Amino acid sequence: MAERAALEELARLQGERVRGLKQQKASAEQIEEEVAKLLKLKAQLGPDEGKQKFVLKTPKGTRDYSPRQMAVREKVFDVIISCFKRHGAEVIDTPVFELKVPFARYLAMNKLTNIKRYHIAKVYRRDNPAMTRGRYREFYQCDFDIAGQFDPMIPDAECLKIMCEILNSLQLGDFLVKMNDRRILDGMFAICGVPDSKFRTICSSVDKLDKVSWEEVKNEMVGEKGLAPEVADRIGDYVQQHGGVSLVEQLLQDPKLSQNKQALEGLRDLKLLFEYLTLFGIADKISFDLSLARGLDYYTGVIYEAVLIQTPVQAGEEPLGVGSVAAGGRYDGLVGMFDPKGRKVPCVGLSIGVERIFSIVEQRLEALEEKVRTTETQVFVASAQKKLLEERMKLISELWDAGIKAELLYKKNPKLLNQLQYCEEAGIPLVAIIGEQELKDGVVKLRSVASREEVDIRRENLVEEIKRRTSQPFCIC
């Protein structure tokens, strides 16, 4: 290493000498002699000397996506967006944003009092997330919100319906939507004896119950956060309960909780919400879970979180949650923070965890070794003989003009076998083959790549036949 360092220093000094001679306009012979010495030193160092070493990589906290990954993402987005539109949502766009804050700012700036909107965009975390756990600085946010003064729980019920529709359509497996209300939480903490100053920090402890045991949560509340053990025990009696509307009715009769104004309002709203969820046919997917305590402070009412659940290993065991894939709730006070006059616009919404969904779908496809189409090409235009490039170009132009997604090989005289192999590799379902005989007869030979069956179709009927054969509903995998 010392010998190489010495050689590098000699090469550096010799390089400076050559540059100096050139600036001094020394004789060509002298410069040539010194250049030869420099080249000799570089030869001793090896071919890498003098070349800048660098590593190609994406910016910190970001990543590239392959055509296969993007195909999965586009299909997931198609499912989500079609659901949002089915429910009458408009789309808006705001500058790079973080959670719901820009939407609240947008409403306040534009003096809007009601809107149903969705927004899908890349956003950026301010922290340095642990990328090894799948958290990136750059990620997609996918939001749906209903803003406006409406009768209680009707918009909230629609948000939960949308969440269930999307998760059903994506076919990710069985899921459960946990639901609670911040008013019930706050009322529960109050009657249990939690000091006002500790509400939020105790709330964050309770929210860990889906990951750790009650004993661990209690130890954190008592040992780390200074809560009295008897207060923690009273909280434990409540937060370990979950169920349906029957639990809501039971708590409405609770002698302590029913005496708290906030909790009573929350319980009455949840009872009404369960009625609407039953009408929407999704009540069986909803669990009233007193341990759900979404961490964002701006929630003021109903909160909910959808989790995928694993099938129990043994009969009698409860299903296990394997991660949140969607969440949301009511936030009636956020817009007022941006309005100069403090005017409030009630809002309720949801956020789909698309990054987690992308990962789940990709992993499933890899496990099943399923091929993912990265294009939407419906038909490939091929020729059976040479010198038919012009005819292929005429035909593909007709198809493009008719709205058909089509491709051809960029060769004048491609072999038919190569064209058919390309279709199989790319997953293109149909091949439109033309030859001299087909041109004379005014037909096109339409071949199914999967079955290899071929049939002659009149040229004027080709577009209609391709549309008929490729109109099947799309599936993610």
N, C-alpha and C positions, 0 to 999 in steps of 0.2 A: 504493500500500500504506500509506504514511504517513497519507494522508487517511482511509482506512478505519479505521486504528488509532485515529485521533483521534475519529472518529465512534463507534467501539465504546466508547471510554473515556467519552465524553459520555453514551452510552446507559446505561452502567453506573452512572455518578454520578446520572443522572436516575432510574434505577430505585431506587437507594438513597433518593433524596429522596422518592419516592412512598411507599415502605415506611415511612419515618420519619414522614411526615404521617399515615399510617393508624394507626401506633402512638400518635401524639400525639392521635388523634381530632380531627383538623383538620376544618374545614367541608367539606361535600360539594362546594361550588363550587371551593374551593381544590384539593382532591384531583383533581377532574375536570379542572381547568385543567392541572395537572402531568402527569396521565395522557395528556392530549392531546399534550403536548410529547414524552413518551416514545414514543408511537405514531408521531409524526412522524419521530423519530430512527430508529426501527426500520424505517419505510418507506424511509428513505434507504439503510439498510444492505441491504435486500432481504429476500425471504421466508425465507431460511435462518437469519437471525439469531435467536438464542435457542433454536434446536433442537439437541439433542445429536446429534453425529455418531458413528455406530458402524458396525462391520462385522460381519455375521453370519458366523461360522465355527465349525468344530468345535474342541475342545481340541487343543493341540499334540500331534502324533504320532498323531492318530486321524483317522478319516474315516467318512462315511456310506456306506451301500450301498443301491442302488436295488432295486426289486422284481426286475428282471432279474438283477442280481448275486446277490441272495439266493436266487433260484431255482436258479442254478448251484451255489451253496454248499450248499444243502440236498441237491441230488442227489449231489454229491461226498460229503457226510457220510453219506448213505444207503448208498452203495457201501461206504464204509469201515466203518461200524458193523455192517452186515450181515455183513461178513467177520469182524470181531472176534467177533460173536455165534456165527457158524458154528464158530469154534474154541473155544467154551465160555467166553468171557471174561465176567466180572462187571464192572459199572460202579461206580466210586466217585467221590466228589467231595471236594475239599479246598479250603481258602481259596485266594485268588489266589496262583498259584504260579509258580515259575521252574524249568523243567526237571524232573529226577527227584527233587530234594531233598525236597519234601513227601511223595512216595510212600514214601521211605525213612523219613521221620519218622513217617508213618502206620503203617508196619509195626512200628517200634520201640515207639511209644506203645501200640498195641493187642496187642503181643506175638504178632504173626502170624508164622508160619514158612513158610506157603505160600499163594499166591493167584495167580490169573490174572486180570488186570484191564485195563480200558481207561479212559481219562479224556480227554474233549474239553472244553476250556474256554478262555475268553479269558484271556490273561496279559499282563504288562506288563514291558517292558525297563526296566532302571535307567538305562541310558545315553541319549544323545540320538542316535538312529539317523538316518542320511541318508535322508530320505524320498524324495529324488529317485531313489534306487536301489531303491525298493520296500520299504524296511525301515521299519516303523512301531513306535511305542512300544507300541501295543495290537495284539495279534494272537492268532490261535488256535493253541493247542498241542494236538496229537493224539497221545497216547501209548498204547502197549500194552506190558505187562510180565508176565513170569512169575517169581515169587519162590518159592524153595524148594530143598531139597537133592534133586537128582535125578541119574540117571546122566548121564555127560558127553555133551554136544552134542545131546541129544534136544530140549530146549527151544530151544536156539539154532537148530536146523534148522527148527523150527516157526515161529520169528520170521521167518526168511528166506523161508519158504514164504508166510507172510501178506503180507510185503512184495511178493512177486512177484504174488500173487493180486490185491491191490489195484491195482497198477500195470497189470496186464493188463486188469482190469475197467474201469478209467478210460479205457483206449484212448488214452493220451497219445502213443503212438509207441514206437519201440524203446528199450529201456533195458538197462543193465548194472549189476549189483551188485558193487562192489569190496569185497574182504574182506581183512582182515589180522588180526594178533593182537598186542596190546601186549607180550606176553612175547617174541615174535619180534623186535619192534622194539628192546626194551630189550637183549635178548641180542646183536642185531646191532650196536648202538651200543657195547656193552661190548667185543666182539671186535675192533671197528674202532679202538678206542682213545679213544672219547669219554669225557671225565671225567664222573663221576656228576653233578656240579653243572651240567653243560651238557646233560643228557639231554633235558629238556623244551623248552629253547629251540631245540636242534637238531631236535627232533621237529616244532616249529612250522614250521621252514624246509622240512623234507622234505614236509610236508603241502601246500606250495605247488606241488608238481611237476605238479599237474593244470592249473595256470594259467600257469606260466612254465617256461622251459627249465632243464635241469640246470645249465648254465653260470651262470645267474642265481642259482640256489639255492646253488651252490657259492661264488660270490662273496659272498653274504650270510653263509654259515657261516664263511668264512675272514676276509673283510674287516670284517664288522660284529660277529661273535660270537667272533672270536679262535680259531677251530678251526685246527689244523695242516693244511696243504694235503694232505699224504699221508693223513691221517685222512679228510678229505672225499672223496678219491679212492676209498678203500676203501668208504666208504658208498655212493658212486655206483655201484660194481660191483653192489651188492645192490638198491638202491631203484629202479633202472631196469628191473627184471625184473617181469613179470606173466604169469600163465597159469592153468592149472588144477591138477588133482591131480598131474600129472606134475612141475610145478615144486616142489610140496611134497615129492615123493619125491626129487627132485634135491637139494634143500636138506638133506634128512635124511642124505644122503651127503656133504654139505659138510664137509671135514675140520675147519674151525674152528667153524662155526655149530653143528654137531652135538655139539660138546664143551661148549657152554653149556647148563646145566641148564634155564634159563628158556625159551630158544629151542626146545630139544628137546621140552619139554612142549607148547609152542604148536604146533609142527609136527605132533606126534602127534595132537593134538586136531583140527587142521585136516584131517588125512588121514581121521580118523573122520567128521568133519562132511561131507566130500565124499561119503562113502559114503551118508550119510543124504539128502543133497541129490539124489543120483542116484535114490534110491528115491522121493523126492518129485517127481521129474521136472523139477527146476529147475537142475541142475548146469550146463547150457549158458548160464544167465543169470548165473553167478557167475564173477568173475575174482579170483584170488589176486594182490593188488597190493601189493608191498612198500613202495610210496610212501604208502599210505594211513596217515595218522597223526592220527586224530580228536583235536581239541584238548582235550577235557575230561579232566582228570586222574583222574577217578574210574573210568575204564575199566580193567579188570584182565585181560581176556582177548580173545576174539574181538571185532572191530569191523567194521562194514560201512556202506556208503553207496551208495545207488542214484542213478544219473545217467541222464538222457535223453541219447541219442546221435543225432547227425546222420548221415545217409547220406553216405558218402564221395563227394567230387566226382568223383574219378577212380578207376578200378579199381586196386587195390593199396594205396590209402591206408587208414590206420587210421581208424575212426569217431571223431568228436570229441564229447567230453562237452559238453552245453549247460547243465549245472547240476544240483545235488543236489536230489532231491525226497523223499528218505527216508533215514534213518540210524539207527544204534543200536549196541548191543554189550552185552558182559557187564560188570557192575559188582558184584563180590562183597563189596566192603568198605564200601560206603556206609551200609548199615543199621547196622552196628556203630558208626559214628560217633555215632549218636543213641541207642544202647542204653546204659543206665547200666553194664551189666556187659560191654559190648563184644561181645555175642553177634552173630555174623555170620549174615546170611541171603543166600545166593547169589541174584543177580538177573540177568536178561537181558531186553532189551526193544528197542523201536524207536519212532521218532517219525516221523510222516508230515508232510512239509512242505506242509501244506494251503494256506497263503497263496500259495506259488509255484504249486501246482497250480491254484488258483482263477484266477490271472493267465493261466496257459497256456491253460486252457479258454476263458476270456473272450476272449482274443486270437484264438484259433482261430475261435470263433463269429463274431466281428466280421469276420475276414478272409473267411469263407465267406458273410457276410451272412445267417446263419441266424437265424430267429425263435426266441426262447426263450419258452416258456410260463411265465407267472408265477403261474398258478393251476392247480389240479388238477381243475377242474370237468369232470365227465363229460358232463353233459347240461344244456341250457338249456330251460326251460319257457316256451313261447310260445303266443300265441293268434292265431287267424286273423281274428277279428271283435271288435267292441267289446263292452263290458259282460261280460267273462269273467274279470275280476280274481279274483272269488271262486273260480272253478273252477281257475284257475292256482294260487292259494294252496292249495287242497285237494290238488291233484296234487303240488305241490312238497313239501308236508308229508309226503305218503305216501313220496316218494322219500327225503327226509331221514331219516325214521324207519326206512327200510330200509337206511340206510348209504350212499346214493348222494349223490355230491357234485353239487349242482345250484344253478342261479341263475335269477332272473327279473329283468325290468326293473321299476324302481320307478315305474311309470306305470299309471294305470287303463286307458287305451286306447292302448297303443303300436301303431305301425304294424308289420305283419309284416316289411316290408323292413328297418326299423331293427333289429328283433330279430335277423334273420339276419345283418346286417352286423356287429352286436356279436359274434356267435359267430365270424365269420371273423377279426375283429381280435384276439379273445382266444384264438383257437386251440381253442375248445370243439368237440369232435368230433361231438356229437349234439344234435339239437333235438327235443324232444317237443312237438308242435303239437296243440292242441285247438281245435275249432270246434263249432258247434251240431250239425252232422251227426255228428261223432265222439262227442259226448256221447250222442246218441240211440242210436248203434250200439254204445256201450260199448267204443270203441277209442281209441287214441292214435296219431297219425301220427308215426312216428319217421323223422327225416330225417338223412342223413349229410351233414355240412357239406362234406366234401371232394368227394364224388361227386355230391351233390345228389339222390341217390336217396331215394325215400320209400316207406315200407311201413306198412300199418295193423297195429298190434299190439294184441291184447286187453289191456285195462287190467290184468287180474290177472297177465299174463305180462310186463308192461313191465319190472319190476325185473330179472328174470332175463335178459331180452334186452339191457338196458343193460350189465349185468355181463359178459355174454358178449362184447359188442362192445368193451368197454374194458379187457379183461384182458391186453392185449399187454404184454410185458416193457418196462420203461422204459429209455430211453437218455438220456445226458447231452445229446446234441445231435441 
